[in-house]
Amino acid sequence: MLKSTAVKVSLCTAALFFSLGAGIRVQAAESISDTGLAGITPVLDSYYVATAEVEKGEAEELLDSFAKQKEEPSSNEVKKVVSPYANLGISVADNYVNIRKEANTESEIVGKLYKGCATDILARKGDWVKIKSGKVKGYINADFLAIGTEAEKLVDEYADKYATVNTQTLFVREKPGTDKTIVTMVPQGETYYISKEFKKWAKIEIDQGESGFVSKDYITIDVKFKYAISIEEEMAKIAAEKAAKKAEADRLAALAQEREERRQREEASKSTQSSSNSSSSSNSSSSSNSNSSSSSSGSSSGSSSGSGSGQSVANYALNFVGNRYVWGGTSLTNGADCSGFVYAVYSHFGYDIPRTSRDQAASAGHEVSISNLQPGDLIFYTNSGGSVNHVAMYIGNGQVVNASNERDGIKISRYNYRTPYKARRITN
């Protein structure tokens, strides 16, 4: 009996080794690994012990059992699925929460995390959380953060989605569908805010009141959060705002001086002409008419045009990038709409142009070719009905500065971020 059992065990052992060996060879053909070999010995040892006193049928059952155990991964081999938002934190402070250098309220403030801004969670330290948001790293009390699954619930509320065009030219349509009216065309690489998203289409915002639908096959979608601002960044922002206000005040003062000097020149000219008329009494009739006409002509010419090159106008306009868009506004520092922005910029150089984009496109300066743009030129854009509804200022290198919309404010874009309609030059 013992001899028979031994034979059976030897045969079954050979079968087990062959089965495991075949499995190892197949695995090695796909990826080189030593983990299979390390598992053979304990399985065989267990098998020898278990089959020492069993009959053939029982041994075969055990063989199947061991084979199944080898196929099922152990608990430490199973990879846990981690949420992409596991280390995400979103500020739930009423306005903002201070980011401190150390985990206590007496520590130095290194930045501010405003409500809805996101951060990476680096570590926990009691009631404090170590974070990194934007360029700022420090500590925040956990009470002011939604973390992990709680933060995930706030993603749609506080994160923005943007579409970047990944084809050379993309049609923007009035409604979803390739058979719908084309509103405009947008170029490769330009990025637009997504206000609505559908299965195959996304609605993008171009300018205030100007939007349309693009196929998701031709855009790359990015989810973007707002992040913390460091104390240095906040100070730089304040300094930029002060510089913009100073630039506006300085330009107004310079304009006032230019106008005063022009007035004095005109007064001097009138005085000279009056003296000349008095000394030439013999020719008073003809001379008086001539001088009167000349004086009137000179005054009209002086008030109809300003001073400053297109480049100086464009450079001045760049001082206000980042400032607010306000419908109907003409303030370079407190808010302007598209036509109010260029109107205000040019008025600071003494140029009197129409207030609305439609009137500017019709009569401001003189028309020039889109292919012959110079800094300071105004570029106009139309809606789907063909009416002018937006204006931007060319600043060179294929770019424009414009008061775009309430979300982006005054910003820089490529001149063809939507299809240009015409251009006009204001400066001489």
Legacy VTK file of the C-alpha trace (Angstrom):
# vtk DataFile Version 3.0
C-alpha trace
ASCII
DATASET POLYDATA
POINTS 428 float
0.000 0.000 0.000
2.754 2.360 0.915
4.655 1.578 -2.286
1.562 2.130 -4.412
0.891 5.449 -2.707
4.452 6.551 -3.287
4.135 5.858 -7.006
0.928 7.804 -7.155
2.520 10.711 -5.348
5.489 10.744 -7.718
3.259 10.763 -10.774
1.047 13.538 -9.406
4.094 15.575 -8.376
5.442 15.332 -11.892
2.094 16.455 -13.268
2.032 19.458 -10.898
5.564 20.524 -11.801
4.809 20.274 -15.492
1.689 22.346 -15.100
3.458 25.072 -13.111
6.488 24.960 -15.391
4.337 25.456 -18.460
2.689 28.427 -16.779
6.055 30.032 -16.052
7.195 29.671 -19.638
4.064 31.367 -20.987
4.443 34.245 -18.544
8.089 34.719 -19.478
7.119 35.167 -23.121
5.095 38.292 -22.236
7.258 39.934 -19.566
10.423 38.863 -17.837
9.811 38.164 -14.126
11.272 36.026 -11.336
8.176 35.970 -9.168
6.834 32.711 -10.617
9.927 30.667 -9.698
9.879 31.845 -6.098
6.368 30.426 -5.682
7.071 26.839 -6.818
8.805 25.453 -3.720
6.160 26.315 -1.102
3.398 24.937 -3.328
5.230 21.666 -3.869
6.050 21.367 -0.173
2.426 21.838 0.722
1.449 19.266 -1.864
3.872 16.619 -0.529
2.507 16.972 2.990
-1.120 16.933 1.906
-0.809 13.818 -0.361
1.322 11.661 1.914
-1.724 9.750 3.184
-4.412 10.224 0.521
-5.688 8.216 -2.355
-5.540 9.177 -6.027
-8.942 10.945 -6.217
-8.245 13.075 -3.167
-4.822 14.017 -4.496
-6.312 15.237 -7.770
-8.792 17.408 -5.864
-5.960 18.927 -3.864
-4.027 19.534 -7.089
-6.955 21.526 -8.494
-7.260 23.433 -5.231
-3.591 24.440 -5.224
-3.744 25.478 -8.872
-6.721 27.770 -8.171
-4.960 29.290 -5.166
-1.959 30.137 -7.355
-4.184 31.883 -9.928
-5.866 34.135 -7.337
-3.705 37.119 -6.262
-2.926 37.595 -2.618
-4.213 40.695 -0.814
-0.868 42.480 -1.086
-0.803 41.899 -4.849
-4.176 43.610 -5.492
-3.793 47.239 -6.574
-6.244 49.567 -4.865
-8.013 52.089 -7.095
-7.254 55.559 -5.712
-9.496 58.501 -6.578
-7.706 61.218 -8.609
-9.160 63.658 -6.091
-7.821 61.862 -2.995
-5.212 64.571 -2.386
-7.298 67.497 -3.614
-8.318 70.268 -1.270
-10.706 73.158 -2.042
-11.038 76.221 0.164
-14.447 76.627 1.800
-13.495 79.811 3.685
-15.996 82.694 3.526
-13.489 84.831 1.591
-9.955 83.525 1.978
-7.795 81.683 4.498
-4.196 82.573 5.324
-1.481 80.077 4.423
1.153 80.009 7.157
4.772 78.960 7.164
4.283 76.666 10.164
1.279 74.842 11.652
0.171 77.539 14.087
-1.699 80.842 13.996
1.348 82.816 15.131
3.464 81.742 12.153
4.337 83.981 9.206
1.660 84.356 6.508
3.080 83.252 3.141
-0.053 83.405 0.993
-3.839 83.413 0.706
-6.177 80.674 -0.504
-9.436 82.257 -1.654
-12.776 80.460 -1.571
-13.040 77.872 -4.341
-9.289 77.778 -4.993
-7.656 74.361 -5.119
-4.571 72.869 -3.506
-2.609 69.637 -3.282
-2.669 67.967 0.145
0.893 67.046 1.123
0.489 65.914 4.749
-1.645 66.151 7.886
-0.387 67.497 11.207
-3.114 67.425 13.837
-5.751 69.990 12.886
-3.437 71.436 10.240
-2.854 70.423 6.646
0.346 70.986 4.711
-0.530 72.170 1.208
0.931 73.335 -2.091
-1.179 75.638 -4.253
0.261 77.515 -7.210
3.615 78.881 -6.049
2.677 78.732 -2.354
3.550 75.974 0.115
2.520 76.076 3.773
-0.116 75.145 6.366
-3.887 75.692 6.640
-6.309 74.635 9.353
-8.283 71.656 8.047
-11.577 73.322 8.973
-11.200 75.646 5.977
-10.758 72.858 3.415
-12.928 70.282 1.703
-10.655 67.289 1.147
-10.855 64.169 -1.008
-14.430 63.027 -1.673
-15.810 66.271 -0.215
-13.592 68.271 -2.561
-14.653 66.096 -5.494
-18.249 67.218 -4.949
-17.149 70.843 -5.485
-15.178 70.312 -8.708
-18.046 71.226 -11.040
-18.791 74.338 -8.980
-15.284 75.763 -8.804
-13.264 74.250 -11.657
-13.373 75.736 -15.151
-13.089 73.819 -18.400
-11.189 75.252 -21.353
-10.979 74.122 -24.968
-7.713 74.407 -26.891
-8.064 74.082 -30.656
-5.916 71.236 -32.031
-6.628 71.637 -35.737
-5.441 74.388 -38.073
-8.802 76.152 -38.371
-11.990 75.186 -36.588
-15.539 76.262 -37.425
-17.605 77.706 -34.599
-21.287 77.042 -35.238
-24.456 78.703 -34.019
-25.844 75.365 -32.777
-24.429 71.824 -32.387
-24.207 70.051 -35.749
-22.079 70.174 -38.876
-25.058 71.475 -40.851
-25.549 74.517 -38.608
-24.617 78.133 -39.413
-20.928 79.016 -39.024
-20.516 81.938 -36.611
-16.750 82.373 -36.996
-13.503 80.420 -37.285
-10.840 79.976 -34.603
-7.147 79.084 -35.036
-5.025 76.231 -33.750
-3.574 76.727 -30.287
-6.086 79.349 -29.111
-7.904 78.565 -25.842
-11.531 79.373 -24.960
-13.716 78.937 -21.894
-16.313 76.144 -22.139
-19.694 77.245 -20.799
-21.550 74.051 -21.726
-20.444 70.550 -22.641
-22.327 67.874 -24.535
-21.442 64.393 -25.731
-19.868 65.488 -29.024
-19.963 69.297 -28.844
-18.802 72.063 -26.524
-20.058 75.634 -26.302
-17.175 78.104 -26.106
-17.216 81.761 -25.059
-15.235 84.034 -27.375
-16.143 87.632 -26.504
-18.925 89.190 -24.466
-22.145 88.036 -26.112
-20.238 86.051 -28.742
-20.218 82.261 -28.371
-20.729 79.115 -30.421
-20.347 75.356 -30.638
-17.274 73.368 -31.670
-16.803 69.658 -32.255
-15.009 67.904 -29.398
-13.086 65.893 -31.997
-10.926 68.957 -32.665
-10.295 70.361 -29.192
-8.338 69.370 -26.114
-10.250 69.943 -22.872
-8.419 70.992 -19.705
-9.905 71.343 -16.223
-8.419 74.354 -14.459
-8.694 75.584 -10.907
-7.755 78.903 -9.405
-4.872 78.624 -6.965
-3.417 80.450 -3.982
-1.679 83.778 -4.351
1.585 84.399 -2.553
2.225 87.589 -0.633
4.804 88.543 -3.287
2.295 87.955 -6.091
-0.332 89.979 -4.258
2.086 92.871 -3.804
3.045 92.688 -7.488
-0.632 92.805 -8.449
-1.223 95.854 -6.287
1.871 97.515 -7.756
0.625 96.812 -11.294
-2.743 98.372 -10.487
-1.019 101.469 -9.089
1.221 101.661 -12.164
-1.834 101.500 -14.438
-3.530 104.325 -12.549
-0.332 106.389 -12.665
0.033 105.776 -16.399
-3.525 106.965 -16.911
-2.996 110.057 -14.746
0.350 110.875 -16.416
-1.136 110.543 -19.887
-4.094 112.766 -18.967
-1.674 115.373 -17.601
0.424 115.180 -20.766
-2.699 115.514 -22.899
-3.816 118.554 -20.922
-0.398 120.128 -21.412
-0.458 119.393 -25.151
-3.873 120.993 -25.462
-2.743 124.046 -23.487
0.344 124.449 -25.670
-1.824 124.112 -28.757
-4.210 126.760 -27.417
-1.319 129.119 -26.741
0.044 128.608 -30.249
-3.366 129.336 -31.740
-3.726 132.470 -29.579
-0.265 133.634 -30.646
-1.156 132.994 -34.258
-4.351 135.011 -33.934
-2.453 137.848 -32.255
0.121 137.911 -35.034
-2.575 137.918 -37.686
-4.424 140.717 -35.882
-1.266 142.855 -35.781
-0.644 142.184 -39.423
-4.198 143.192 -40.295
-3.925 146.462 -38.348
-0.706 147.499 -40.117
-2.124 146.666 -43.515
-5.223 148.867 -43.381
-4.923 149.771 -47.036
-5.704 146.160 -47.933
-8.128 145.631 -45.056
-10.987 144.224 -47.058
-9.237 141.411 -48.902
-6.661 140.762 -46.210
-9.259 140.464 -43.430
-11.270 137.855 -45.306
-8.168 135.839 -46.096
-6.828 135.867 -42.547
-10.209 134.971 -41.060
-10.447 131.943 -43.311
-6.884 130.867 -42.481
-7.443 131.174 -38.736
-10.596 129.081 -38.830
-8.908 126.405 -40.893
-5.944 126.132 -38.500
-8.189 125.773 -35.457
-10.226 122.979 -37.033
-7.124 121.021 -38.031
-5.663 121.220 -34.545
-8.740 119.785 -32.817
-9.450 116.973 -35.246
-6.328 114.895 -34.606
-4.155 113.885 -31.679
-0.507 113.098 -31.218
1.485 109.927 -30.667
2.465 107.059 -32.948
0.497 103.842 -33.278
3.254 102.037 -31.387
3.096 104.471 -28.446
-0.697 104.080 -28.351
-0.385 100.279 -28.336
2.285 100.352 -25.636
0.064 102.542 -23.490
-2.903 100.176 -23.929
-0.845 97.280 -22.535
-0.700 98.991 -19.137
-4.295 97.916 -18.542
-4.127 94.194 -19.337
-5.875 92.276 -16.556
-8.316 95.059 -15.708
-12.055 94.476 -15.703
-14.537 94.274 -18.551
-17.638 96.379 -17.856
-20.452 96.658 -20.387
-20.819 100.311 -21.395
-17.691 101.347 -19.471
-14.897 103.624 -20.664
-12.568 103.531 -17.639
-9.177 101.981 -18.227
-8.791 101.172 -14.536
-12.349 100.581 -13.303
-13.765 98.792 -16.351
-14.490 99.205 -20.041
-16.125 97.275 -22.853
-14.356 96.595 -26.151
-15.112 99.890 -27.902
-14.946 101.863 -24.640
-11.419 100.538 -24.125
-9.989 101.689 -27.485
-12.024 104.910 -27.260
-10.455 105.723 -23.870
-6.943 104.792 -24.991
-7.102 107.023 -28.071
-8.757 109.886 -26.209
-5.715 109.960 -23.917
-3.679 110.883 -26.987
-6.104 113.588 -28.088
-7.856 111.534 -30.789
-11.628 111.885 -30.992
-13.076 108.650 -32.372
-16.669 107.333 -32.255
-17.797 105.506 -29.127
-19.215 102.220 -30.513
-17.416 99.513 -32.473
-19.905 99.778 -35.329
-19.341 103.535 -35.716
-15.607 103.138 -35.286
-15.556 100.567 -38.103
-17.443 103.001 -40.331
-15.590 106.289 -39.808
-12.613 106.196 -37.417
-9.369 107.010 -39.229
-8.988 105.262 -42.569
-9.274 101.640 -43.661
-6.162 99.484 -44.109
-5.599 95.917 -45.252
-5.552 93.097 -42.697
-2.305 92.010 -44.357
-0.716 95.414 -43.667
-1.402 95.882 -39.970
0.642 98.199 -37.771
0.606 98.645 -33.971
-2.305 100.843 -32.921
-4.585 99.743 -35.779
-8.122 98.745 -34.833
-9.380 95.340 -35.978
-13.126 94.707 -36.181
-15.102 91.461 -35.956
-18.674 90.625 -36.913
-21.446 88.370 -35.638
-23.163 85.676 -37.718
-25.443 88.321 -39.212
-22.487 90.302 -40.550
-22.798 93.232 -38.125
-19.698 94.571 -36.381
-19.888 93.647 -32.682
-16.296 93.729 -31.415
-13.067 95.709 -31.766
-9.480 95.015 -30.695
-6.199 96.936 -30.982
-3.266 95.454 -32.868
-0.017 95.481 -30.835
2.335 93.710 -33.258
3.628 90.138 -33.672
0.191 88.901 -34.733
-1.424 89.887 -31.421
-4.164 92.234 -30.212
-5.171 93.676 -26.854
-8.898 93.890 -26.205
-11.573 94.101 -23.538
-12.969 90.639 -24.221
-15.569 89.553 -21.671
-16.468 89.608 -17.988
-14.504 86.420 -17.271
-11.208 87.415 -18.934
-11.332 91.222 -18.795
-8.718 93.101 -20.829
-6.391 90.520 -22.347
-3.995 89.712 -25.173
-5.036 87.348 -27.965
-3.932 86.477 -31.455
-5.393 88.875 -34.016
-7.312 85.997 -35.648
-8.654 84.450 -32.437
-11.916 84.925 -34.333
-12.329 85.837 -37.994
-11.221 89.471 -38.635
-13.585 91.597 -40.712
-11.673 94.819 -41.409
-9.051 97.172 -39.941
-8.695 100.943 -39.608
-5.707 103.158 -38.775
-6.244 106.148 -36.489
-2.759 107.669 -36.329
-1.222 109.534 -39.268
LINES 1 429
428 0 1 2 3 4 5 6 7 8 9 10 11 12 13 14 15 16 17 18 19 20 21 22 23 24 25 26 27 28 29 30 31 32 33 34 35 36 37 38 39 40 41 42 43 44 45 46 47 48 49 50 51 52 53 54 55 56 57 58 59 60 61 62 63 64 65 66 67 68 69 70 71 72 73 74 75 76 77 78 79 80 81 82 83 84 85 86 87 88 89 90 91 92 93 94 95 96 97 98 99 100 101 102 103 104 105 106 107 108 109 110 111 112 113 114 115 116 117 118 119 120 121 122 123 124 125 126 127 128 129 130 131 132 133 134 135 136 137 138 139 140 141 142 143 144 145 146 147 148 149 150 151 152 153 154 155 156 157 158 159 160 161 162 163 164 165 166 167 168 169 170 171 172 173 174 175 176 177 178 179 180 181 182 183 184 185 186 187 188 189 190 191 192 193 194 195 196 197 198 199 200 201 202 203 204 205 206 207 208 209 210 211 212 213 214 215 216 217 218 219 220 221 222 223 224 225 226 227 228 229 230 231 232 233 234 235 236 237 238 239 240 241 242 243 244 245 246 247 248 249 250 251 252 253 254 255 256 257 258 259 260 261 262 263 264 265 266 267 268 269 270 271 272 273 274 275 276 277 278 279 280 281 282 283 284 285 286 287 288 289 290 291 292 293 294 295 296 297 298 299 300 301 302 303 304 305 306 307 308 309 310 311 312 313 314 315 316 317 318 319 320 321 322 323 324 325 326 327 328 329 330 331 332 333 334 335 336 337 338 339 340 341 342 343 344 345 346 347 348 349 350 351 352 353 354 355 356 357 358 359 360 361 362 363 364 365 366 367 368 369 370 371 372 373 374 375 376 377 378 379 380 381 382 383 384 385 386 387 388 389 390 391 392 393 394 395 396 397 398 399 400 401 402 403 404 405 406 407 408 409 410 411 412 413 414 415 416 417 418 419 420 421 422 423 424 425 426 427
